[in-house]
Amino acid sequence: MQALVPEQDYGARWLATQRVAMLADRVGFGKTAQIVLACEFIGARSITVLCPPVLCENARAQFQQWRV
């Protein structure tokens, strides 16, 4: 598994503490990795991902890459 930069780790941990939140950052910064790790932190058993159809395969691959 790849390592997050400190800003990404902070974002994932912050996201895990929120009841409702939106994570927005620049393109290519690793939002998917932050979301996957936030889900791991809270022990989520399932999640819903909303994205354009063209990004579904990429999202699936990113989840496989970043799962702990």
C-alpha positions in Angstrom: 0.0 0.0 0.0 1.2 3.5 -0.8 1.7 6.1 2.0 -0.4 9.2 2.2 1.2 12.7 2.5 0.5 14.4 5.8 -2.3 16.5 4.3 -4.1 13.4 3.0 -3.8 11.6 6.3 -5.2 14.7 8.1 -8.1 14.8 5.6 -8.9 11.1 6.1 -8.8 11.4 9.8 -10.9 14.6 9.8 -13.5 12.9 7.5 -13.8 10.0 9.8 -14.9 12.2 12.6 -17.7 13.9 10.7 -21.3 12.8 10.6 -21.9 14.6 7.3 -19.1 16.0 5.2 -17.9 16.7 1.7 -14.3 16.2 0.7 -13.1 18.5 -2.1 -9.6 19.0 -3.2 -7.6 19.5 -6.4 -7.7 16.9 -9.2 -5.3 14.1 -8.6 -4.6 14.8 -4.9 -6.0 11.5 -3.7 -9.5 12.1 -2.5 -10.4 8.4 -3.1 -7.6 7.2 -1.0 -8.7 9.6 1.8 -12.3 8.3 1.6 -11.2 4.7 1.6 -9.0 5.2 4.7 -11.7 7.2 6.5 -14.1 4.3 5.9 -11.4 1.9 7.4 -11.0 4.2 10.4 -14.7 4.1 11.2 -15.1 0.4 10.4 -17.6 0.9 7.6 -18.8 -2.3 6.1 -20.3 -0.8 3.0 -20.5 2.6 1.4 -22.1 4.3 -1.6 -20.0 6.0 -4.1 -21.6 8.5 -6.5 -19.5 9.3 -9.5 -19.9 9.7 -13.3 -20.1 6.3 -15.0 -16.8 6.9 -16.8 -15.0 6.9 -13.3 -16.6 3.8 -11.9 -13.8 1.4 -12.9 -11.2 3.9 -11.6 -13.0 4.2 -8.3 -13.2 0.4 -8.0 -9.4 0.1 -8.7 -8.6 2.8 -6.2 -10.6 1.1 -3.5 -8.8 -2.1 -4.1 -5.4 -0.3 -4.0 -6.0 1.6 -0.8 -7.9 -1.0 1.3 -6.0 -1.9 4.4 
